[in-house]
Amino acid sequence: MRSWIWTLILLAAAVGLALAVHDHGGNVIIIAQPWRLELSLPLAVVLAMVAFLALHWLLRLLRWMGNSPDRLRNWRGRRAQRRDIELLERGWINVLEGRYVQAEKDLSNLLSRTRSADRKVLAGLSAARALHLLGEYGRRDHTLKLAQEGAGQDNRLRQAVDTVTAEMYLDQNRAQEALDLLEPLQDASSRFLHATRLLLRAHRQLGHPERVYALTRLLLRRSAIDEAQAQVFIREAAAQRLDAVDAAGWSALWGDLTADERLAPEVALAGARAQARFGRPGEAARILEAALNRRLDDRLLRAYSQCDAEQARQRLGHAELWLKSHADHPGLLAALGQLCLAAQLWGQGAHYLERSLALRADIHIHALLGNLHDALGHPDQALLHWRAACEAADAGLPAIQRPLPAADTRGDPQFLRESRDAAEDTPEGASDTHAAMTVAASGAYLLDAVGDDEPQPATAPRAAADPAPQADRAEDDYFDTAPIPGVDMSLTSDRSGQK
């Protein structure tokens, strides 16, 4: 549309110019001694316009030719940029598809040839990711170093390199090294939400419940973490903090928790343990009761049933209220039975435990019934329940329903006493080594452990002219050199060399 408008404008100008010079009969005389040039006015105007256009295009041509090196350099840069972008895209696609070897080749090629700092860092981080997934950590660290050098003094690129490096370190459980890289990125504004999530992961690996608690709260306020996952982290961190809290810090820590967090089983258990550690069993009972009023949990019930006789009767009355709405809860029945045992209500305790055992048989109920029957003087029934508790502890163990058979001792080595009896029965003229061959090395040491009054094994007499040095004699006295029964010593390496 624009070209049509310009065309109409030019046609109108041409028509106007033609009308203006049509009625004008003047001439244009150009005198340049010794020449004199006379032209009509229309022809002079046309020639002037042609000369102007020719000069304009000539100047543009000269300018275009003068800018040829810059234009060629820009063309080469655009071509290199297209090539780098193609390599980067292909490398990332290979990483996402799981072809890490080919991705590492493309990205390493881009890293070595590109001149752009941004693309160098991107290629280095992408290649490091591929090498990390391949498990080649040495080459990965070298590639990360190249990316760090490519970032130079650019804070944005250096922060990207530190974040990616820390994430890879966390995959290797190198939490402290990742923490050193992530701490400078954490600021009051929390702009780096991904770095904050990685920082939370590092503190969880290092076991820092205070920092896990604070960072999870921060991410939850900024909607940067799943709420269900955040509640799990908060409960775990709160339970760990409650296990280590003292009486002075209890109020601040417990008051910072919401009502739902206090009723969580792990938090309630940790709070009850802390109150019991402070010597406040009543407060521990109230914490457990509040959590159990919300939901009956076996861990809470077992902790609630572990108390002394003074607290047992009070807790028993509260637990019987739960029994009205949960009559067939095996964990509640087991807790009632244990509370009855603590209050020395043997018959009622046996009743609750038998009802719980009919619903669910586990090691805890069998152990309680075994202790009850043992206290009542029923050793046979106590033994049955203890045995059932042992079987429930590991169902994979083989059950033995009969006494074990006697061990086969026919292949055991003969001891000194038997060899001495055999030596007495040996006729005169027999070899002296016959009796010694029935003595095993282990038999001599076993006889030494029985008592000092047992006879010691006799050693073979040496020849009068024994040239062996004193050190060899000491070794012969220490080690039992008698032959092993049933073994042909001529077939061994020691005997075969003595011809």
Backbone torsions as a table, in degrees:
resi	resn	phi	psi	omega
1	MET	NA	-40.7	179.3
2	ARG	-63.8	-38.9	179.3
3	SER	-63.6	-37.3	177.2
4	TRP	-64.5	-39.2	179.7
5	ILE	-64.1	-45.4	178.6
6	TRP	-65.0	-35.8	178.0
7	THR	-63.7	-43.1	177.4
8	LEU	-63.3	-39.3	178.7
9	ILE	-63.2	-44.0	179.9
10	LEU	-65.1	-40.4	177.3
11	LEU	-63.4	-40.2	178.7
12	ALA	-65.9	-39.4	178.3
13	ALA	-65.3	-39.6	179.0
14	ALA	-64.7	-42.9	179.1
15	VAL	-63.6	-44.0	178.5
16	GLY	-62.3	-41.2	178.9
17	LEU	-65.9	-39.5	179.5
18	ALA	-65.0	-40.9	177.9
19	LEU	-67.2	-34.0	-178.4
20	ALA	-70.7	-37.3	-176.0
21	VAL	-93.0	-5.9	-176.6
22	HIS	-68.6	-40.6	-177.6
23	ASP	-94.8	7.6	-178.6
24	HIS	-102.5	120.5	-176.3
25	GLY	-104.4	19.4	-178.1
26	GLY	-74.4	163.8	178.1
27	ASN	-121.7	161.5	176.3
28	VAL	-119.7	122.2	-179.1
29	ILE	-111.8	125.7	177.8
30	ILE	-112.9	115.4	-177.7
31	ILE	-110.2	118.8	174.4
32	ALA	-136.2	97.2	-175.1
33	GLN	-51.3	133.6	5.7
34	PRO	-93.0	20.2	-177.1
35	TRP	-105.1	151.8	176.3
36	ARG	-135.3	120.6	-175.5
37	LEU	-119.8	121.7	-179.4
38	GLU	-118.5	125.2	-177.1
39	LEU	-130.8	153.0	172.3
40	SER	-72.6	156.7	-177.1
41	LEU	-62.9	-44.7	179.1
42	PRO	-60.6	-41.5	179.5
43	LEU	-65.6	-36.8	179.3
44	ALA	-64.6	-39.5	178.3
45	VAL	-65.1	-43.3	-179.9
46	VAL	-64.0	-43.2	-179.8
47	LEU	-65.3	-35.9	178.0
48	ALA	-64.0	-41.7	179.3
49	MET	-66.2	-40.6	178.8
50	VAL	-64.4	-41.7	178.8
51	ALA	-63.9	-38.3	178.9
52	PHE	-63.8	-46.2	-179.9
53	LEU	-64.5	-39.6	-179.8
54	ALA	-65.0	-42.5	178.0
55	LEU	-64.9	-38.4	179.2
56	HIS	-62.3	-47.5	179.7
57	TRP	-68.8	-31.3	176.5
58	LEU	-66.1	-42.2	177.5
59	LEU	-64.7	-39.4	177.6
60	ARG	-65.2	-36.8	177.5
61	LEU	-64.9	-43.2	178.7
62	LEU	-63.3	-38.6	178.5
63	ARG	-66.7	-40.7	179.4
64	TRP	-62.7	-41.3	178.7
65	MET	-68.5	-31.8	178.5
66	GLY	-72.9	-27.1	180.0
67	ASN	-93.3	10.2	-178.9
68	SER	-60.5	-43.7	179.1
69	PRO	-61.1	-43.5	178.4
70	ASP	-65.4	-39.0	179.6
71	ARG	-65.7	-39.4	177.6
72	LEU	-66.4	-39.3	178.4
73	ARG	-65.3	-40.4	177.5
74	ASN	-66.2	-36.9	178.2
75	TRP	-65.0	-42.3	177.4
76	ARG	-64.3	-37.7	177.9
77	GLY	-64.3	-42.0	177.8
78	ARG	-65.1	-37.5	177.9
79	ARG	-66.9	-41.8	177.3
80	ALA	-65.1	-37.1	178.4
81	GLN	-64.4	-44.1	177.1
82	ARG	-61.3	-40.3	179.2
83	ARG	-66.3	-41.5	178.9
84	ASP	-64.8	-40.9	180.0
85	ILE	-66.1	-38.5	177.6
86	GLU	-64.0	-43.8	177.9
87	LEU	-63.5	-42.1	-179.5
88	LEU	-65.3	-42.5	178.5
89	GLU	-65.4	-43.9	180.0
90	ARG	-65.2	-39.2	178.1
91	GLY	-63.9	-43.9	179.6
92	TRP	-66.6	-38.7	177.1
93	ILE	-62.3	-40.3	177.6
94	ASN	-65.5	-37.3	177.0
95	VAL	-63.7	-45.0	-179.3
96	LEU	-67.2	-31.2	179.1
97	GLU	-85.1	-7.2	177.9
98	GLY	91.1	6.3	177.2
99	ARG	-90.4	76.5	-170.5
100	TYR	-72.4	-32.3	-179.1
101	VAL	-65.0	-49.6	179.3
102	GLN	-66.4	-35.1	177.7
103	ALA	-64.1	-41.2	-180.0
104	GLU	-65.8	-36.3	178.4
105	LYS	-64.8	-48.2	-179.1
106	ASP	-63.9	-44.6	-176.4
107	LEU	-71.1	-35.3	175.9
108	SER	-67.5	-36.4	175.2
109	ASN	-62.9	-43.0	177.2
110	LEU	-64.8	-39.3	-179.4
111	LEU	-63.4	-35.1	-176.4
112	SER	-81.8	-21.7	-172.6
113	ARG	-113.0	-19.3	-177.5
114	THR	-74.8	150.7	178.2
115	ARG	-108.5	-3.7	179.7
116	SER	-85.0	131.3	-179.9
117	ALA	-66.1	-40.5	179.6
118	ASP	-62.5	-48.4	-179.6
119	ARG	-68.6	-31.5	176.9
120	LYS	-63.5	-43.9	179.4
121	VAL	-67.4	-43.2	179.0
122	LEU	-62.3	-43.4	178.8
123	ALA	-65.1	-40.8	179.8
124	GLY	-64.7	-43.2	179.8
125	LEU	-67.7	-38.4	179.0
126	SER	-68.0	-42.6	177.3
127	ALA	-64.7	-38.3	177.3
128	ALA	-63.8	-37.7	176.7
129	ARG	-63.4	-42.6	178.6
130	ALA	-64.0	-43.2	178.7
131	LEU	-66.8	-34.6	177.4
132	HIS	-64.0	-42.0	178.3
133	LEU	-71.0	-23.2	174.5
134	LEU	-82.0	-12.4	-178.9
135	GLY	83.7	11.8	178.8
136	GLU	-93.8	80.8	-170.8
137	TYR	-74.1	-29.8	177.9
138	GLY	-64.6	-49.6	177.1
139	ARG	-65.5	-33.6	177.6
140	ARG	-61.8	-45.0	179.5
141	ASP	-64.0	-37.0	176.9
142	HIS	-64.9	-40.8	178.4
143	THR	-66.4	-38.8	176.5
144	LEU	-63.5	-35.5	177.2
145	LYS	-65.3	-39.6	176.9
146	LEU	-65.0	-39.0	177.8
147	ALA	-66.4	-37.3	177.6
148	GLN	-64.9	-39.9	176.6
149	GLU	-66.9	-36.7	178.5
150	GLY	-68.0	-28.0	178.9
151	ALA	-68.5	-30.1	178.7
152	GLY	62.1	-129.6	-178.9
153	GLN	-101.0	10.0	178.4
154	ASP	-76.0	112.2	-176.8
155	ASN	-62.8	-37.2	-179.4
156	ARG	-62.8	-44.9	178.9
157	LEU	-69.5	-37.9	179.1
158	ARG	-65.7	-37.8	176.9
159	GLN	-66.3	-36.9	176.5
160	ALA	-64.3	-42.8	179.0
161	VAL	-64.3	-43.3	-179.9
162	ASP	-64.2	-38.9	-179.1
163	THR	-66.6	-46.6	179.9
164	VAL	-65.8	-40.2	178.7
165	THR	-63.3	-42.1	179.2
166	ALA	-64.3	-38.3	179.2
167	GLU	-64.5	-38.9	177.6
168	MET	-68.8	-37.9	176.9
169	TYR	-62.7	-37.2	179.4
170	LEU	-66.7	-32.6	175.8
171	ASP	-64.3	-25.8	178.0
172	GLN	-96.0	8.2	-176.6
173	ASN	61.4	29.8	173.8
174	ARG	-96.3	66.9	-169.6
175	ALA	-69.5	-36.5	-176.7
176	GLN	-66.9	-40.9	177.4
177	GLU	-65.8	-38.8	176.4
178	ALA	-65.6	-36.6	-179.9
179	LEU	-65.3	-37.9	178.7
180	ASP	-63.7	-31.5	178.7
181	LEU	-80.7	-30.8	-173.4
182	LEU	-88.5	-26.0	-176.8
183	GLU	-57.9	-42.8	178.4
184	PRO	-64.3	-21.2	-179.6
185	LEU	-82.2	-15.6	-178.0
186	GLN	-84.6	120.7	178.4
187	ASP	-132.4	179.0	-175.7
188	ALA	-66.5	-32.2	-177.6
189	SER	-77.3	-20.1	179.6
190	SER	54.9	47.1	177.9
191	ARG	-71.5	-29.3	-178.3
192	PHE	-92.3	81.3	-175.3
193	LEU	-68.5	-36.9	178.5
194	HIS	-65.8	-40.6	176.9
195	ALA	-64.0	-34.9	177.2
196	THR	-66.9	-39.3	175.9
197	ARG	-63.9	-41.1	176.3
198	LEU	-65.5	-35.6	177.7
199	LEU	-65.0	-39.6	175.3
200	LEU	-61.1	-42.2	178.8
201	ARG	-63.8	-39.8	179.3
202	ALA	-65.5	-43.2	179.5
203	HIS	-67.3	-30.9	175.9
204	ARG	-68.1	-39.5	178.0
205	GLN	-67.4	-34.2	-179.7
206	LEU	-83.0	-10.7	178.8
207	GLY	74.6	48.5	176.9
208	HIS	-109.1	87.9	-173.7
209	PRO	-65.2	-30.4	-179.4
210	GLU	-64.2	-47.5	-179.3
211	ARG	-70.1	-35.6	176.7
212	VAL	-62.0	-42.9	179.7
213	TYR	-62.6	-47.5	-177.2
214	ALA	-67.4	-43.8	-178.3
215	LEU	-68.5	-35.9	177.7
216	THR	-66.0	-40.9	175.4
217	ARG	-60.7	-41.6	-179.3
218	LEU	-64.4	-46.6	179.7
219	LEU	-67.2	-33.4	179.3
220	LEU	-68.4	-37.7	177.7
221	ARG	-65.8	-30.9	-178.7
222	ARG	-95.9	9.2	178.0
223	SER	55.7	37.4	-179.2
224	ALA	-104.2	11.5	-180.0
225	ILE	-149.1	148.8	177.9
226	ASP	-63.5	136.0	-174.2
227	GLU	-65.4	-40.7	179.6
228	ALA	-63.7	-43.7	177.6
229	GLN	-65.3	-38.3	178.9
230	ALA	-63.2	-38.8	179.2
231	GLN	-65.7	-36.2	176.4
232	VAL	-63.4	-45.3	179.6
233	PHE	-64.0	-41.2	-178.7
234	ILE	-65.2	-41.8	-179.2
235	ARG	-67.3	-42.3	178.0
236	GLU	-62.6	-46.5	-179.3
237	ALA	-66.0	-39.0	179.3
238	ALA	-65.4	-39.9	178.2
239	ALA	-64.0	-41.5	178.5
240	GLN	-66.3	-38.5	178.4
241	ARG	-67.9	-37.5	178.8
242	LEU	-67.5	-32.8	177.7
243	ASP	-67.6	-23.7	-177.7
244	ALA	-108.3	0.8	-175.5
245	VAL	-77.3	153.6	174.0
246	ASP	-104.9	178.0	-176.3
247	ALA	-64.8	-31.8	-178.4
248	ALA	-71.0	-33.9	-177.8
249	GLY	-95.4	4.4	-176.9
250	TRP	-64.5	-47.7	-173.2
251	SER	-62.1	-44.3	-179.0
252	ALA	-65.7	-40.6	-178.0
253	LEU	-71.2	-46.0	-178.7
254	TRP	-69.0	-35.0	179.5
255	GLY	-71.5	-22.1	179.1
256	ASP	-76.8	-13.8	-179.5
257	LEU	-86.5	145.4	175.8
258	THR	-77.3	170.4	-178.7
259	ALA	-63.8	-40.4	179.2
260	ASP	-67.1	-36.6	179.3
261	GLU	-68.8	-34.3	178.3
262	ARG	-68.2	-27.7	-177.9
263	LEU	-87.2	-4.3	175.9
264	ALA	-64.0	140.5	-175.4
265	PRO	-57.1	-45.6	-177.5
266	GLU	-67.9	-35.6	178.3
267	VAL	-70.8	-42.9	178.9
268	ALA	-63.2	-40.2	177.9
269	LEU	-63.2	-44.8	179.5
270	ALA	-64.8	-40.0	178.1
271	GLY	-65.0	-40.6	177.7
272	ALA	-65.5	-39.4	177.0
273	ARG	-63.1	-39.9	179.3
274	ALA	-64.9	-42.8	179.0
275	GLN	-67.1	-36.5	175.1
276	ALA	-66.1	-34.7	176.8
277	ARG	-68.1	-29.9	177.1
278	PHE	-81.3	-2.8	-177.9
279	GLY	80.8	31.3	180.0
280	ARG	-123.1	75.4	-178.8
281	PRO	-65.2	-30.2	178.2
282	GLY	-64.5	-43.4	176.8
283	GLU	-64.4	-39.0	177.5
284	ALA	-62.6	-40.1	178.5
285	ALA	-65.0	-39.8	179.8
286	ARG	-66.1	-37.7	177.5
287	ILE	-64.1	-44.8	179.5
288	LEU	-67.3	-38.6	179.5
289	GLU	-64.2	-40.3	178.3
290	ALA	-62.2	-41.3	178.5
291	ALA	-70.0	-37.2	-179.8
292	LEU	-73.4	-27.0	175.3
293	ASN	-64.7	-27.3	178.3
294	ARG	-81.0	-46.7	179.2
295	ARG	-157.1	134.1	178.7
296	LEU	-77.4	116.0	179.9
297	ASP	-117.9	136.0	-176.6
298	ASP	-61.1	-36.8	179.1
299	ARG	-65.8	-41.3	178.1
300	LEU	-67.6	-39.5	179.8
301	LEU	-65.0	-40.3	179.4
302	ARG	-67.1	-40.4	176.6
303	ALA	-66.8	-34.8	179.9
304	TYR	-68.4	-30.8	-178.0
305	SER	-83.2	-7.1	180.0
306	GLN	-94.4	97.5	-178.2
307	CYS	-155.6	174.9	178.9
308	ASP	-86.5	-179.8	-175.6
309	ALA	-67.1	-32.4	-179.0
310	GLU	-66.2	-39.9	179.3
311	GLN	-83.2	-16.7	-172.2
312	ALA	-65.5	-44.6	-176.3
313	ARG	-66.7	-39.6	178.4
314	GLN	-65.7	-43.9	178.9
315	ARG	-68.8	-31.0	179.3
316	LEU	-64.2	-41.5	178.5
317	GLY	-65.3	-36.4	178.2
318	HIS	-70.7	-37.7	-178.7
319	ALA	-70.3	-29.8	178.9
320	GLU	-67.9	-23.5	174.3
321	LEU	-67.3	-36.4	176.8
322	TRP	-68.5	-28.0	-177.4
323	LEU	-66.6	-23.3	-179.2
324	LYS	-66.9	-35.2	-179.9
325	SER	-100.0	-11.1	178.9
326	HIS	-133.6	68.6	-173.6
327	ALA	-71.2	-25.2	-175.7
328	ASP	-113.0	30.4	177.5
329	HIS	-88.2	112.2	-174.9
330	PRO	-64.5	-37.3	178.8
331	GLY	-65.4	-39.8	177.8
332	LEU	-66.2	-41.2	177.6
333	LEU	-63.9	-39.3	177.3
334	ALA	-65.5	-39.5	177.6
335	ALA	-65.2	-40.1	176.5
336	LEU	-62.9	-40.3	177.5
337	GLY	-63.7	-41.7	178.8
338	GLN	-67.1	-36.9	176.3
339	LEU	-65.7	-37.4	176.4
340	CYS	-65.3	-38.1	177.3
341	LEU	-65.9	-39.3	177.9
342	ALA	-66.1	-32.8	177.6
343	ALA	-87.3	3.4	179.2
344	GLN	63.4	35.7	172.6
345	LEU	-100.0	81.1	-168.2
346	TRP	-65.5	-46.4	-176.6
347	GLY	-65.8	-45.5	178.4
348	GLN	-65.8	-36.6	177.1
349	GLY	-63.9	-43.1	177.4
350	ALA	-62.6	-36.4	178.9
351	HIS	-63.2	-47.1	180.0
352	TYR	-65.0	-41.3	-178.3
353	LEU	-67.9	-37.3	177.7
354	GLU	-67.1	-37.8	176.2
355	ARG	-65.0	-40.9	178.1
356	SER	-66.4	-38.2	179.9
357	LEU	-66.0	-32.6	178.4
358	ALA	-68.6	-26.0	179.8
359	LEU	-90.1	-37.2	-177.3
360	ARG	-155.5	124.1	179.1
361	ALA	-99.5	117.3	176.3
362	ASP	-141.5	177.1	-173.5
363	ILE	-66.5	-34.5	-176.3
364	HIS	-66.8	-45.4	-178.4
365	ILE	-68.1	-42.5	177.5
366	HIS	-62.2	-40.0	178.9
367	ALA	-65.3	-39.7	177.7
368	LEU	-64.8	-42.7	178.0
369	LEU	-66.2	-36.3	176.2
370	GLY	-63.8	-42.7	177.2
371	ASN	-65.0	-37.5	179.5
372	LEU	-64.0	-48.9	-179.9
373	HIS	-67.0	-31.8	176.3
374	ASP	-67.1	-38.6	177.5
375	ALA	-70.0	-30.1	179.1
376	LEU	-83.6	-3.3	179.4
377	GLY	83.3	31.3	176.8
378	HIS	-114.1	79.1	-173.6
379	PRO	-65.8	-33.0	-178.3
380	ASP	-66.4	-46.2	178.9
381	GLN	-67.7	-35.1	177.1
382	ALA	-63.6	-41.3	179.8
383	LEU	-64.3	-38.4	178.8
384	LEU	-62.7	-44.0	-178.9
385	HIS	-70.2	-37.3	177.5
386	TRP	-64.9	-38.6	177.9
387	ARG	-65.9	-40.3	177.2
388	ALA	-64.5	-34.5	177.1
389	ALA	-66.0	-39.7	177.9
390	CYS	-65.8	-38.9	178.4
391	GLU	-67.7	-36.2	178.6
392	ALA	-71.9	-22.7	-179.8
393	ALA	-65.1	-35.4	179.0
394	ASP	-150.0	100.1	-177.8
395	ALA	-70.7	-13.9	-179.2
396	GLY	-78.6	-13.1	179.7
397	LEU	-72.8	141.0	179.4
398	PRO	-70.9	135.4	178.2
399	ALA	-82.5	132.4	-179.9
400	ILE	-106.3	112.6	-175.2
401	GLN	-100.3	0.3	-179.0
402	ARG	-145.5	162.1	178.9
403	PRO	-63.3	149.4	179.6
404	LEU	-69.9	143.3	177.8
405	PRO	-71.0	161.5	178.7
406	ALA	-67.5	147.1	-179.1
407	ALA	-71.2	146.5	177.8
408	ASP	-82.7	110.4	-176.6
409	THR	-105.5	12.0	-178.2
410	ARG	-68.2	-27.6	179.5
411	GLY	-92.5	3.8	-179.0
412	ASP	-73.4	152.1	177.2
413	PRO	-67.8	148.9	179.9
414	GLN	-80.9	145.4	-177.7
415	PHE	-96.0	179.9	-170.0
416	LEU	-69.2	-35.7	-176.8
417	ARG	-64.7	-42.1	178.0
418	GLU	-64.9	-39.5	179.4
419	SER	-67.2	-32.2	178.7
420	ARG	-68.6	-40.4	176.7
421	ASP	-63.6	-37.7	178.8
422	ALA	-68.2	-33.3	179.6
423	ALA	-68.3	-34.2	178.1
424	GLU	-67.9	-32.2	179.8
425	ASP	-83.0	-5.3	-178.0
426	THR	-75.8	129.3	179.0
427	PRO	-67.4	157.4	179.2
428	GLU	-64.5	146.9	-179.3
429	GLY	91.1	-11.1	177.6
430	ALA	-73.9	165.1	-177.2
431	SER	-68.0	140.8	178.6
432	ASP	-69.9	-20.6	-177.6
433	THR	-84.4	-2.6	-178.7
434	HIS	-66.6	-44.1	178.9
435	ALA	-69.7	-35.3	-178.8
436	ALA	-68.5	-26.8	-179.4
437	MET	-70.6	-16.4	178.4
438	THR	-90.7	3.4	-178.9
439	VAL	-103.4	126.6	177.4
440	ALA	-95.5	157.4	-179.6
441	ALA	-63.1	-38.7	-179.3
442	SER	-67.3	-30.5	-179.9
443	GLY	-63.9	-38.2	-179.2
444	ALA	-62.7	-42.7	-178.6
445	TYR	-72.6	-32.7	176.9
446	LEU	-65.5	-37.8	177.9
447	LEU	-68.4	-32.7	177.5
448	ASP	-65.0	-33.8	-177.6
449	ALA	-77.1	-18.6	-177.8
450	VAL	-71.8	-47.2	-177.8
451	GLY	177.7	162.8	-178.4
452	ASP	-79.5	-16.5	-177.5
453	ASP	-82.0	-8.2	178.3
454	GLU	-74.7	145.3	178.2
455	PRO	-69.2	145.5	178.6
456	GLN	-88.2	152.5	-179.2
457	PRO	-67.8	139.3	180.0
458	ALA	-81.9	140.6	177.7
459	THR	-100.1	155.7	-178.4
460	ALA	-68.0	135.0	180.0
461	PRO	-66.8	142.7	178.5
462	ARG	-87.1	158.6	174.9
463	ALA	-70.4	156.0	-177.1
464	ALA	-63.9	-40.3	-178.3
465	ALA	-100.5	62.7	178.9
466	ASP	-85.6	112.7	-176.6
467	PRO	-82.1	4.3	-176.5
468	ALA	-67.5	142.3	179.2
469	PRO	-70.5	171.2	-175.6
470	GLN	-67.6	-33.7	179.6
471	ALA	-62.4	-40.5	178.7
472	ASP	-66.3	-34.0	177.7
473	ARG	-64.4	-41.1	179.9
474	ALA	-63.2	-40.7	178.0
475	GLU	-65.7	-39.3	178.7
476	ASP	-65.0	-35.6	178.3
477	ASP	-70.8	-29.1	-177.2
478	TYR	-80.4	-46.2	-176.2
479	PHE	-92.0	143.4	175.7
480	ASP	-80.6	114.3	-176.2
481	THR	-100.9	12.3	179.8
482	ALA	-69.9	145.6	179.9
483	PRO	-64.3	152.3	177.2
484	ILE	-81.8	131.3	-179.1
485	PRO	-62.4	137.9	176.5
486	GLY	81.8	3.8	-178.4
487	VAL	-112.4	126.5	177.4
488	ASP	-81.2	104.6	-176.3
489	MET	-70.2	-14.1	178.5
490	SER	-71.1	-16.8	-179.3
491	LEU	-91.5	-5.8	-179.7
492	THR	-84.6	168.7	-177.0
493	SER	-71.2	-28.6	-179.5
494	ASP	-70.3	-41.8	-177.7
495	ARG	-80.0	-30.4	-175.5
496	SER	-67.9	-24.4	-179.4
497	GLY	-84.1	-11.1	-178.0
498	GLN	-99.8	102.7	-179.4
499	LYS	-112.0	NA	NA
